[in-house]
Amino acid sequence: GGGRHFKTQDSPLTVTTSYRILCHDLKAGGVIGKSGNIIKSIRQHTGAWINVHEPVAGDEERIIEISDTRRRDPEGRMPTFSPAQEALLLIHERILESDPGFGVGEEEDEYGGGRGGGGKRVSSRLVVSKMHVGCLLGKGGKIIEQMRHETKTQIRILPRDHTLPRCVAMSEEIVQ
């Protein structure tokens, strides 16, 4: 038949995007908001599904999971806009803004003072499934190198050691 059939296993009509970002427990309140009002407004604004996990005993950080499911266009192409991606950026912003006294880096004064950055190191840590790490690195690390270059950021996959939060499974890695 000359009709256009999509075999579901090859190219499903929907695409699910999912992010898992680590949030320090001290900052979780600033992300969630009073009785959940901040997270609720980010959900409504973006249409993304957001789940703030309960902290695992002994962890200082918890996972915030953000996802969306969108339809492909009639040609089967990925949708260009991702509600989850927009929600991730908003949540990242909230993490930076909450609890100013707590941050990584040397200069404590201008924390979050505008985008110009007061010499402050801003970092975010995404929890990524091991099976996705390969396509992030690329052959011989080409893709991650290009991303570092284009974004002028330090991107690395953290080594597995005792500092890894327990909420990160053995099948996952942290991309910082």
Buried (B, 14 or more C-beta within 10 A) or exposed (E): EEEEEEEEEEEBEEBEBEBBBBBBEEBBEBBBBEEEEBBEEBBEEBBBBBEBBEBEEEBEBBBBBBBBBBEBEEEEEEBEEBBBBBBBBBBBEBBBEBBEEEBEEEEEEEBBEEEEEEEBEBEBBBBBEEEEBEEBBEEEEEBBEEBBEEEEEEBEBEEEEEEBBEBBEEEBBBBB
